[in-house]
Amino acid sequence: MEKKSITVGQLKKLHTMLHKTGLTEHKAALVCSYSGGRTTSSRELIAAEANALIKFLVRNDERQKLVSRIWYLAFECGIIYGSGDLDMSINTGKLDLFCKTRGTVKKPISAQDLSELKRTHRQFEGIYRRCQQKRQKDQYIEDLQEGIRICTDNEEYEKSSILKKELETITNKSKRKSDERVFVE
């Protein structure tokens, strides 16, 4: 029984995914691995082998997207920063340490499989949301303080008093939350 060779569509998809995942330079090794050592040329793959390799590349692409999203969220929250080569290697270590000590999975990002990366991504989305809420609250407090200053300068004391009460209400809410925390030794 003759096995079906790779189709033109599979070949295009394979090369697209290799390029998209940045694995083009490893094409020969990947093809050799998925063909059981039979060939290093993608044109000589059997349809089933090509299918398996494409599925691997699609999963790898999804994994890379999740890692990129996690890095983006970490940058936005200020967990990591900088863009130089040294900064990036330091950031890798910081992010791995953060994931090992505070992450939901307790593993460095490079050691996480796809399902674990999804959990880590959800965690970073939550951190990002809280970070955005804090930024909005801080901006609102700054705006209230500026409003109080302007009202006082313009001798609009009633408006200033209303803004001051609003500011006290907001700042007291955050103080009450920290007062409620219980520390166990």
C-alpha positions as CSV (number, residue, x, y, z in Angstrom):
1,M,0.0,0.0,0.0
2,E,1.4,3.3,-1.1
3,K,1.3,6.1,1.5
4,K,-0.1,9.5,0.4
5,S,2.7,12.1,0.0
6,I,2.5,15.7,1.3
7,T,0.0,18.0,-0.4
8,V,0.7,21.4,-1.7
9,G,-1.5,22.9,0.9
10,Q,0.3,21.0,3.7
11,L,3.7,22.1,2.3
12,K,2.5,25.8,2.3
13,K,1.1,25.5,5.8
14,L,4.3,23.8,7.0
15,H,6.6,26.5,5.7
16,T,4.3,29.3,6.9
17,M,4.2,27.8,10.4
18,L,8.0,27.3,10.4
19,H,8.5,31.0,9.5
20,K,5.8,32.2,12.0
21,T,7.3,30.3,14.9
22,G,10.9,31.2,14.0
23,L,12.0,27.6,13.5
24,T,12.9,27.8,9.8
25,E,16.6,27.2,10.6
26,H,15.6,24.0,12.4
27,K,13.4,22.7,9.5
28,A,15.7,19.8,8.5
29,A,16.0,18.5,12.1
30,L,12.2,18.8,12.6
31,V,11.5,17.0,9.3
32,C,14.0,14.3,10.1
33,S,12.5,13.8,13.6
34,Y,8.9,13.6,12.3
35,S,9.8,11.3,9.4
36,G,11.6,8.9,11.7
37,G,15.0,9.7,10.2
38,R,13.8,8.9,6.7
39,T,14.4,12.4,5.2
40,T,15.3,16.0,5.9
41,S,13.3,17.4,3.0
42,S,9.8,18.6,3.7
43,R,8.7,17.6,0.1
44,E,9.5,14.0,0.9
45,L,7.2,13.8,4.0
46,I,4.1,11.6,4.0
47,A,0.8,13.4,4.6
48,A,0.4,11.9,8.1
49,E,4.0,13.0,9.1
50,A,3.3,16.5,7.7
51,N,0.1,16.6,9.6
52,A,1.8,15.7,12.9
53,L,4.5,18.3,12.3
54,I,2.0,21.0,11.5
55,K,0.0,20.2,14.6
56,F,3.2,20.5,16.7
57,L,4.0,23.9,15.1
58,V,0.5,25.2,15.7
59,R,0.7,24.3,19.4
60,N,4.2,25.9,19.5
61,D,2.8,29.0,17.9
62,E,0.0,29.2,20.5
63,R,2.5,28.8,23.2
64,Q,4.7,31.6,21.9
65,K,1.7,33.9,21.7
66,L,0.8,33.2,25.3
67,V,4.4,33.8,26.4
68,S,4.4,37.1,24.5
69,R,1.2,38.2,26.1
70,I,2.5,37.4,29.6
71,W,5.7,39.5,28.9
72,Y,3.5,42.3,27.6
73,L,1.3,42.2,30.8
74,A,4.4,42.0,33.0
75,F,5.9,45.1,31.2
76,E,2.6,47.0,31.6
77,C,2.4,46.3,35.3
78,G,6.1,47.3,35.9
79,I,7.1,43.8,37.0
80,I,9.8,43.9,34.3
81,Y,11.2,46.9,32.4
82,G,13.9,47.9,29.9
83,S,14.6,46.8,26.4
84,G,18.4,46.3,26.1
85,D,20.0,42.8,25.8
86,L,21.1,42.9,29.4
87,D,17.7,44.2,30.5
88,M,16.0,41.3,28.7
89,S,18.2,38.7,30.3
90,I,17.5,40.2,33.7
91,N,13.8,40.4,32.9
92,T,13.8,36.7,32.0
93,G,15.3,35.8,35.4
94,K,12.9,38.2,37.2
95,L,9.9,36.8,35.4
96,D,11.0,33.2,36.0
97,L,11.6,33.9,39.7
98,F,8.2,35.6,40.0
99,C,6.5,32.6,38.4
100,K,8.4,30.1,40.6
101,T,7.6,32.0,43.9
102,R,4.3,33.7,43.3
103,G,2.9,32.0,40.2
104,T,-0.1,29.7,40.1
105,V,2.0,27.0,38.6
106,K,5.3,27.5,40.6
107,K,7.5,26.9,37.5
108,P,9.6,29.1,35.2
109,I,7.8,30.1,32.1
110,S,10.1,28.1,29.9
111,A,9.2,24.9,31.7
112,Q,5.4,25.4,31.5
113,D,3.3,23.5,29.1
114,L,0.3,25.1,27.2
115,S,-2.3,24.5,29.9
116,E,0.0,25.8,32.6
117,L,0.8,28.9,30.5
118,K,-2.9,29.6,30.2
119,R,-3.2,29.6,34.0
120,T,-0.2,31.9,34.3
121,H,-1.7,34.2,31.6
122,R,-5.0,34.4,33.6
123,Q,-3.0,35.3,36.7
124,F,-1.1,38.1,34.9
125,E,-4.4,39.4,33.4
126,G,-5.7,39.7,37.0
127,I,-2.5,41.5,38.1
128,Y,-2.9,43.8,35.1
129,R,-6.5,44.6,35.9
130,R,-5.6,45.5,39.5
131,C,-2.7,47.6,38.3
132,Q,-5.0,49.5,35.9
133,Q,-7.6,50.0,38.7
134,K,-4.8,51.4,41.0
135,R,-3.6,53.7,38.2
136,Q,-7.1,55.0,37.6
137,K,-7.6,55.6,41.3
138,D,-4.3,57.4,41.7
139,Q,-5.2,59.5,38.7
140,Y,-8.5,60.4,40.2
141,I,-6.9,61.3,43.5
142,E,-4.4,63.6,41.6
143,D,-7.3,65.2,39.7
144,L,-9.2,65.8,43.0
145,Q,-6.1,67.3,44.6
146,E,-5.6,69.6,41.6
147,G,-9.3,70.6,41.7
148,I,-9.0,71.4,45.4
149,R,-5.9,73.6,44.7
150,I,-7.7,75.4,41.8
151,C,-10.9,76.0,43.8
152,T,-8.9,77.3,46.7
153,D,-6.9,79.6,44.5
154,N,-10.1,80.9,43.0
155,E,-11.7,81.2,46.4
156,E,-14.5,78.7,45.6
157,Y,-14.5,77.2,49.1
158,E,-17.7,75.3,48.8
159,K,-16.5,73.4,45.7
160,S,-13.2,72.9,47.4
161,S,-14.9,71.4,50.5
162,I,-17.0,69.0,48.4
163,L,-13.8,67.8,46.5
164,K,-12.0,67.4,49.8
165,K,-14.7,65.2,51.3
166,E,-14.6,63.1,48.1
167,L,-10.8,62.8,48.5
168,E,-11.1,61.8,52.1
169,T,-13.7,59.2,51.3
170,I,-11.5,57.6,48.7
171,T,-8.3,57.7,50.7
172,N,-10.1,56.4,53.8
173,K,-11.5,53.3,51.9
174,S,-8.0,52.2,51.1
175,K,-6.8,52.8,54.7
176,R,-9.7,50.7,56.1
177,K,-8.8,47.7,53.9
178,S,-5.2,47.7,55.1
179,D,-6.4,48.1,58.7
180,E,-8.6,45.0,58.3
181,R,-5.7,42.7,57.4
182,V,-4.8,40.2,60.0
183,F,-1.2,39.1,60.3
184,V,-0.4,35.7,61.9
185,E,3.0,35.0,63.2
